[in-house]
Amino acid sequence: MDKKSNISTRVPKHSGRPRRADLSQVTSFFTEALKLHQAGRLADAENIYAQILAMQPDHFDSLHLRGVIFHQRGNHAEAVRQIDSALKKKPNNIFALNNRGVALKELRRFEEALASYDRALSVQPDYAEALLNRAVTLHELGRFEEALASYGRALMARPDYDDAIYNRGNTLRELKRFEEALASYDRVLALRPNSAEALLNRGIALHELRRFDDALVSYDRALTLRPDYAEALSTRGLALHELKRFEEALTSYDRALMLRQDYAEAFLNRGITLHVIKRFDEALASYVCVLALRPDYAEPYSNRGVTLHELQRLEDALTSYDRALTLRPDYAGALYNRGNTLGEAIRRGAGELRRRACREAELCQRTL
């Protein structure tokens, strides 16, 4: 699930008055820089902002938008520093406060980001972009009900705000309010029919509602728009698996992995499907690929244990469950599957493995 934050390259109607340069020259330079910036020509825009700042070091808009360029390039710490310099001149500028919050969120300094959005909203309570970005940050913090309230305020200010409707759907999904999430994605698609991301997340909501055929239609629509959309191919594989169309599911996972060789979830889901159709050695190979990418991922260790159990490699299965439980001590699925393997070891095992299983079973009885 992707969550969208909004930055702003808008500026107030009145910029700071130059002290050491001709007003018309600075205004002309800034107008050109802003056009270049909004056209995505960041290097050219930055060069002109730098020229303006050489003439007028405290030019608010150039300081602010130079910070936005740092953010757009992924240098979020420098973005915050630049925007802070601008805010010394205009501490209540809502656009700078909003963009500062976006950069802070990317640095995972969430509480500071919220404070920045709240400062902007104290100046303009119906500032929709800040309300959206505040909600996205609250979502990141797991404060989903507060995020919904912030999306609601954004949509009161701008009822057709598609990013707010989309992100609201993502938060509703986290709260397992799938019907409402589905309604949000449908509203987005009424505004943006060609949004592959909304179609993907719509499909996920339908999947959670066990409407697998409908989910498949949504994924296929997303892939018509973006044939190289690896996430849609992987989730499509999940829907096909649920429909027991296992070979098609494998094809969908393989297409996703051709696009993203480091896609751990696709390898995991591929392994599950291979296990179901009893291609156990291939399932093990798929889990090995997951663990090469994410050695701290508990689920493939547990799934690997189940597959090893099917192959009657009971000791290896117990080792795999133990690794999963080291990573997640409260992993109920791994505990359950480990218990099944211990029972099998008592029934069929020999030598040290059977003795180990019996000792553990006796210890469990004493504990209970």
PyMOL commands that set and color helices and strands:
alter all, ss='L'
color gray80, all
select helices_A, chain A and resi 23-38+42-55+60-72+76-89+94-106+110-123+128-140+144-157+162-174+178-191+196-208+212-225+230-242+246-259+264-276+280-293+298-310+314-327+332-348+351-367
alter helices_A, ss='H'
color red, helices_A
deselect
rebuild
show_as cartoon
